[in-house]
Amino acid sequence: MINTTIPTRNNLVNSQSQVQGTVSVSNESLNDIVNSAQVRAALQQFRDEDVERLLVGQLSNELTITRGSTISAYEYSAHELAINTVISRQNEGLLLNEDSEKLLARLDQSAADIKNAYSKTSAILADLGKLGSNQKSFLASSEQRVERAMGSYTEAIYRHDNEDEDKNRFSVSVKTQEGDTITIRFSSAQGNDEEAMQTVDKFNLAYEVEGDLSEDEHAALTKILSGIGELADDFFSSDQRPEYISPFTYANSTNNLNIDFLSDFDSQLLAGFDLSFSTSGDSSGNFNSNNLDLSYEFDQVAEAQKLALDYEVGMKQTTFTVDMSVFGQQDDQQLKNYVDSMEKSFEGSNKIEKKDDKSDSRIAMDERYQQHTSADFSMFKSAFSNMSSQANRYSQLETLAAQKFNNGRELVSNLTKQMITSDPRYVDSANKNNQLGAGISKLADFNAEFNSTVGIVAYSTNVNMSQSTSTVSSKGYQGVTQEKNLESSSVKKYGGERVERENKQNYTINTAIEGNRVVGLDQHHKASSEVKNYEYIIDDKKGLTLALTKHDIMQSSDESKIRLIEGLWLEKSSNMKNKASAEMLLDGYRPKGIKQQQHYAHQQLAKLIGDLSPYIDDQKAIDKLDGKLNSINEFMIKNKGLR
């Protein structure tokens, strides 16, 4: 072991910078560090042997055995010491006749202790100013060897656990619109497939009813249970064993669970369902967790449908919700715009940067996280699309098809689309970069959110999208105001580095229709993206600090207001773009300056198209024109105020 005095570690401080307005990119935390009087001496690097000895010492401190022979830390390399100690811990549990649950708990604790030892080693080296790229690479390589060994060992224990006790959990209930409840009976058994030379799971499914089902209800139930059964087959299949994607963190390996059976849900007869699957018994938040909870409700009285999913595999947890109106119409282009926007936002949040200073193992970790999370994201997109279709089918029912809400939305949507895409006078400056899609969407209003997290803060992704619509009729005008929002964010943490990404997009449209003509059309589109990079730096005041070392911001805003009065076209438009960045220049871990860049552009345009000759020297005609303009503006303000 290395005999040295370790300085007390200061609390980590997440420094942040902000852009005020559209001009300033000042970064006080960066300037404070750069302007400090002294920084620590230049880094001196340890050899691999020195790092190994320090790591072995930390593993010895973290991994203790209370029974049986003691393992000498000097007999093994770091990764060998870790695995041998884990095995000894498990053997200790066997000597104490511990059951499977306690043995798995031991394994969980061992993995946490090992991870802690590697983290402490990295922190100690950083505190001493000796954590360079070579040391990071050595620690990552060692930890990967432990990871691979732990994977196969955990798999064996997991299967042994299932052989001792069947821990599969399955529950499903379905409710009809009449109030009847259908509960599912489920049984499972395990045996051996001699040809495949592996343990297999076998399942039986049946249901019983509390109440009386009509023939139509029975047919609707059978159809939805068929889809749930296929989902259960996928979930409980033998290849659903977890796979590592980062140190001591599992994710689902290959299966993309299919929830397209939602498209077969008969909302006229069925009110919803709840299901819960698990192959890990009551365990949660550990390496062997494999749980799926899914609920769907179609409430005709509240005129709303809601879906919620919680999917946990190992230490990877995915949740998403979709709250949506039961009223909406088919709008293929708008649905495509939303799905495309979700995909672009998701990909942007999980951008993989293959730079020279990024290790192959880190790039591989990024790619595997994106692969596994993409499978869950596909379920989210499928749920959104199927629920939109549900709203369309419900809206087409004979008893509902004549509702003013749908017919009014369709009229305004078609007229504004015609103007935006066909009118030669219209310059579509506000929508060139609008991923959400210009114009009024006929889809049901919704609020949808997707979240995925691996580990505590190692990886996380969030995508949120919403649409809200209001309608109003007043003084001979009919109007629709609609707002669409898309937000996404992600966090990636690699040892002493952290990357945060955030993207936002908003599109608002406000309309006024008189008869079968558009007389007022306001559009506003805003977009922004932000990337923050954090790294450990050292200064004489704060010591070891996780500081913001790079901050990139891009903002844009486009606005257009159009009025059509007595053959005259009046339009005001504006657009703004702002790009700013601030970067701390480093010499190793020593701050030596700040580099700032900014570009800002803004322009406004006003135009009038039409024949003005009838208004020359005709004050009454001008007053009439002003009165008409004021009445349209008043209606637009009132309509917008209803949001």
N, C-alpha and C positions, 0 to 999 in steps of 0.2 A: 504494500500500500504506500501511497504518497503521504509523507508527513508534512503538512503545511497548515498554515492558519487561514481559515476561510473567512473572508469579510462578511459582515451581516448584509443580507440581501435586502435592498430597498423594495418598497411596494412598487408594483408595476403601474405605470401611469399611461393611459391611452390618450395621448395628445391628439387634438383634433384641430383642423383648420376649417374656416368657412369662407364662402364668397358672399360678401355683402352687396346686395343689389346686383348690378351687372358689370361693375367696374373693378372693385377691390378684390384682391386675392391675398390679402395680408395673412401671415401665418405666425402668430406670436410664439407658439411653442417651438417652431423651427428657429426663429430668430434668437430666442432665449438661449438655446443650446449653442448656436453658432457663435453668439456674442459672449459666451462664458469665458472667464479669464484663462482657465487651464483645463486641459483634458488629460486623461491618464497616458502613460507612456505607450509607445507603439507596441502592437501585439507581438508576443513571442509564442511560437507554436510548439506544442508537445508532439513527441513521436507517437506512433501507434501503440508501442509497448507501454508508454506512460498512460495513455488513455485507457488501455486495457486494464492496467492495475487499478486505476481510479474506479473504473466501472465494476470490476470484481469486488472492490471494497464496498461500493454502494449496494450491489446485489447481496452481499453477505449481511449487510445491515438490514435490508428489507426482508430477505428470505430466511426465516428461522424455522427450525424443526424442534419440537418439544419432546419427541420420543424417538428412540432408536439411535443408530450411530450417527455421529456428526460428520458432515461433509466438509472437508478442508477446502477453503477457497483457493488455495495455491495449487490444487491438483488439476484444475480445469481452466479452460478459457472462459470468457464471460458467458457466451451462449451455452456452452456445455454445463457450466455451473447452474444457469437458470433452469435448463430442462431437467437435469438430474435432481435438483432440489424440488421441482414440481412433482416428479415421480415419487420422491421420498415422502413428500407431504401426503400424496394420495395413499401410499402404502401405510403411512401412519394412521390415516382414516380407516383403512381396511382392518388394521390391527385392533382398532377400537370398535369394530363392527358397525361402523356408520352406514346409514342407508344411502340410497342413490342421491337424494336431494342434498344431503350434507356433503357428499363427495363432490357434487357439482359446485356447491358453494365454496369448497376448498379451492377448486380449480379457478373459479371466478376471482377469489382473493389472490391467488398466486399470480394470475395475469395482471391484476391491478398493481401488485407489488413490483412486478418486473417492469411494468410501464413507468412506475414511479421512480425506480432506480435509474432508468435511462434518462428520464426528465431531470432528475437531480444531478446526474453526471454532466448533462449538457449545461445546466444552470451554473454549476460550480466552475466549469471551464469558462463560461461566459463572464462570470464574476471576476475570474482571474485574468480576463483579457486574453484567453488562449483558445477560444473556440473559432477556429478558422475553417475553411472549406474542407481541408483534409480530415479534420476531426469530425465534422458533420457527416462526411461520407463514411468514415469508419463506424460511427455510432449507428447510422442508418443501415449499413450492411449487416452489422452484428444483430440488430433488432429484427431484421428480415429473416435471418436464419432461425432465431427463436420463434418468430411468427409461423414459419412453415412447419417446424417441429410441433408446435402447440396445436396446429390445425389437425394433423393426423391423430394426435393423442386425444384431443377433445372429441373427435368423431367416434373413436372407439368407445370412449366413456359414454357418449350420448346413446349409442346403440345398446350398450350394456344396460343403461338406465331404462330404455324402452323394453328390453327383454325382461327386466325384473318386474316392471309394472306398466300397464297400458295407460299412458297419460294423455291420449288423444281426447280432445274436447270438441263437441259438436252440438250446437243448439240453433234451431231455426223456428221462428214463429211468423205466420202470415195472417193479416187481418183483412176482412172483406169490408166493403162499404156499408154492408148491413150490420156490421158489428161482430160477426163471428170470428173466432180465433182458431187457427190451425197450428198445432204443435207437432214437432217432428221427433220421432224416435230414431235413435242412431246406435249402432253397435259396431265395434271394430275388433279385429283380432290380428295377431301377428303369427307368421309362420316362416318356413324356409322354402325358397325356390331352389331346388337342387340343381337344375340346369344352369341357372344364372349365378348360383353359388352366393346368394345374398338373402338377407332378411327382407320380407315383403309385408305390406299392410293390406288387409282386406276389409271392406266396409259394406254394411247393409243399411238401407234407408227405407223408412216407412213413415206414414203420418196418420194422425188421428184428429178428429174435429170436435170442437166444443160448439155445438149449434147445428143448424141444418143448412146444407149447401144445395143450391139449385144446380141443375145440369150445366148451365152456363158458367156458374162459379166454379164448379168442379173442373171444367175444361180450362178455365183461366188459371186455376191453381196448378193443375198438372203441367201446364206450359211453363209457368215461372219456376216450379220446382225442378223441372228438367234442366233449366239453366243453372240453378243453384247447385244441383247435383254435379254438373260438369265443373263448376268452380271448385267444389269440394274435392273432386278427383284430382284437379291440378294442385290444389293446396296440400293435400295429404299424400301426394305421390312421393315415391321413395327418393327421387332426385332433388327433393326440396331441402336437403341438408344444407346448412349455411356454409358460406365460403368467405375467406378473409378478403377484405379489400384494403385494410389498413391495419397497423399493429393492434392485435387483440380486438378487432372489430369485424363483425360479420355483416354480410349482406346476402340477400337472396341470389342464388347463383345463376340460374338460367331462365326460370319460368316467368313469363309475362301473364299474370292472372287476367282472365277474360271476364269482363262484366257486361258484355254486349247483350246479355239476356234481359237487361233493362228495357230494351226495345220491344220485348214481348209482354211487358207489364200492361195489363188491362185496367186502366184507371177508372173505368165505369163500374167495374165489379170489385176490384181490389183496392184497399186503402194503404197498404204498405207491408213491409217485412223487416225483420231484424234477424241477423245471423252472426254467429260467433264461432270461429274455428281456432283450434290450437293444438300443437303437437308438443307443447312444453308445460302442460299442466298449469299450475298457478304461477310459474316463474315469469318474471318480467324484468326487463332491463339488464339481462345477463347474456352470456354467449349463446345459450340454448333457446332463447326466446323465439317463438315462431307463432305469432298470434294475428288473427284477422277479425276485425269487427266491422260490420257493414249494416247500415240501416237506411231505409228509403220510405218516405211518407208522401202520399198524394192526398192533400186536404182540399176537397171541393168547397167546403164552407169558407175556409180561410183563403181560398183561391191561391194556394201556394204548394209547391212541392219542395222537398228537402232531401238531400243525400249526404251522409257522413260516413267516411271510411277512416279506420285506424289500422295500420298494417305495421307490425313490428317483427323484424328478423334480426336476431342478435342485438347489436347495439345500434342498428339502423331503424329509424322510425319514420314512417310516412303517414301523414294525415291530410285529408282534404275534405272540403265541404262545398256543396253547390246548393244555394237557395235560389229558387226560380219561381216566377209566376206560372200559373197553369194556363195563362192566356198568351198566345203568340201565334205568329204565322210563319210559313215556310219562307226562308230568305237564304237561299243557297250561297249567294255571294257574300253576304254579311257573316254567315256561319263560317265560311272559309276564311274570311278576314280575321275573325276572332281566333280560330284555331291556328292560323299562320302566325298571328301576333303572339299567342301563347308559346309556340315553338321557338320563335326568334328570341323572345324574352328569356325563355328557359336556357337556350343555347348561349345567349349572351351572359347570363348569370353564371354559367358553368364553363366559361371560356378557358380553354387549355392553352397556355403559353409555352411553346417549345423553344425556349431561349437557350443560349449556350450555357448560362449559369444555372440552369435547372437540371438536376440529376435525373437519370433515366428512371430510377425508382420512384421519384416524385411525380414525373410525368405519367408513369404507369398507374400510380395511385389515382391521379386525377381522371385518367381515362376510365378506370374501372368504376370509380364513383359515378361518373356520368353515365356509363353503361347501365349500372344497376338502377340508378334513379330514373333514367329514361324509361325503363320498363314500367315503373310506378306512374310516371307522368302520362304514359299512354292510357292507363286506366282513367286518369283524371280527364283527359280529352274525350275519351269514349263516353264517360258519364255525362259530360257537358253536352255532347252532341245528341245522345239519346234522350236527355231530358228536354232539349229543345224540340225534338221530334214529338215527344209526349205532349207538350204544350200545343203544338200545331194540330195534332190529332184531336185533342180535347176541344180546341177552338172551332173545329169543323163540325162538331155535333149540331144537329138540326136545331136543337133548343138554344144553342149558344151562338150560332153563326151570324145571326142578325144583330149582335150586340154592337152598339155605336163605337165602342172602344176600338174594336178590330177594324171596322170599316173606315173609321176616321183616320186611324194610323195608316192604313193602306193608301188612302187617298193622298194624304200629305206626303207619304214616302215616295209614291210614284211621281208626284208632281215635282218634288225637290230633286229627285234623281234625274228626271228629264231635264230640268234646268241645268244641273251641275254637269251632266255629261253631254247635253245636246245643244244648249243655247250658245250660239257663236259669240255672243257678247261677253260671256262669262269667262274670266281668266281664273283658272283653278289654282291660284297661288297659295291658297291656304291648305292645300291637301296633297302636295307633291310627296311629302314624307309621312303621310298619315297612314300608319299600319292598321289602325282601327277601322278604316273605311269611311269615306265621306258620305253624308246623307243620313236619312232616318232609317234605323234598323227596325224591321217588322218582327224580329225575334222577341220572345218573352223576356221581360226584365229579369236581371239576375245579379247575384253576388257570389263569385266563386274564388276559392283560395286553396292553394296547394303548398304543403310544407314537407320537407324531407331533411332529416338530421342524422348524421353518423357520429357516434361518440358524443362527447359533451359539446365541444365547439370546433371540432376538427373540420367538419364540412356541414354546411347548411344551405338550403335553397328555399326561397319563398316566391310564389307567383300569385298575384291577386288581380282579378278582373271583374268589372261591374258595369252594368247598364241600368240607367233609371230614366223613366219617361213620364211626362205630364202632358195633359191635353186641356184645352180651354176653348170655349166659343163665346164671343162677345162682340156686339155692335157690327154684326155682319161678317166677322172674321172667324176663321177656324185655325187653330194652331197647335203645333206639337213642339215641345222642348225636350231634347234628349241629351244626356251626358254619358260618355263612355270613358272608362278609366282602366289603365293597365299599369301595375307596379310589380317590379321584381327586384329581389336582392339576394345576395349570397355572401357567405363567409367561408374562407379557407384558411386554416392555420397549420403551419409546418414548423414545429419546434419554436424557434424564436422569430418567426415571420408570420404575418397576418395580412390577408388581402380581402377587402370589402368592396363589393360592387352593388350599385343601385341604379335602376332605370325606371323612369316614370313617363307616362304618356296620357294626355287628357284631350278629349275632343268634345266640344259642346256645339250643338246646332239648335237654332231657334227660328221658327217659321211663322208666317202669316199667310193664310190662304183666303182669297175672296172669290167665291164662286168656284170656278175651275182654273184659277190663275194664282200663281205665287206672286204676292206683292211685297213680301218682306222675307229676307233670308240672311241670318247672321251665323257665321262660323268662327270658331276659335280653336286652334290646335296648338298645344304646348308639349314639348318633349325635353327631357333632360337625362343625362347619364353622368355617373360619378364613380371614380375608382380611387380607393385609398389603400396605400401600402404602408404597413407598419413593420419596423425592424428594431432589434435591440441596439441601442447606442449607449455610449458612456460619456458622462460629463462630470465635472467636479462637484456640482451641486446635487444632482439627483442620483448619481451612481448609475447602476444598470437600469435602463428605462426602455420600455416598449414605446417607441415614438413614431409619429407620423412622418415618414420620410419622402412620400410622394403623393400628390393629390391632383387628379385630373378631373376637370368639369367641362361638360358641353351642354349648352342650353339653346333652345330655339322656340320661337313663338310666331305664329301666323294668324292673322285675323282679317276677316272680310265681312263687310256689311253692305247689303244690296237693297234698294227700294225700286219698285216698278210702279210708276204713277203716270196715268194718262199718256202712255207711250214713251215716257222718259225713263231712262235707266241711270240711277245714281248709285255710285259705289265708292266706298272708302276701304282701303286695304293697307295693311302694314305687316312687316316681318322683321324679326330680330334674330341674330345669331351671336352667341358668345362662347368663346373657347378659352379656358384658362388652366394653367398648370403651375404647381410649385414643387420643387424637388430639392431635397437636402443632398448635397454633394458629400460623399464620405471617402475617407482614407482609411480603409479597414473599418473599424468601428468609431473612427474619429470624425466628427462633423467639421467640415472646412469651408462651408459656404452654402448659399441658397441660390438656385436658379429659378427665375419666374418668367413666364411667358403669358401673353394675353392678346386675343384678337376679338374685337367687338364691332358689329355692323348693324345698322338699323336704317330702314327706309319706309316712307309712307307714300301712298298714291291715292289721288282722288280723281274720279272721272265722271263725266256726264255724257250720255249718248242719247240723241233724239233731236227732233225738230223743235227749236225754240221760237220760231217765227210767230206762232199763235200767241205767245206771251209778251211780245214786244209792245210796250205802251198799253197793255191791257191789265190794269191793276186787279180787276175782279178775277181774271183768270189766274193771276199770280196768287191772290189770296185763296182761291179755291185749291190751288196746287199745294200751298202751305198747309191748309186745313187737312187735306188728305194725308200729307206727310206726317203731320202731328198725330193724327188718329192711328196711323199704322205704328208709329213709334210708341205711342201709349199702349197699344195692344201688345207689342213686342216686350215692353218692360213688364207688363202685367203677367204675360205668359212666362217670362224668364223668372219672375218672382215666385212662381208656384213650385219651383224645383226644391 
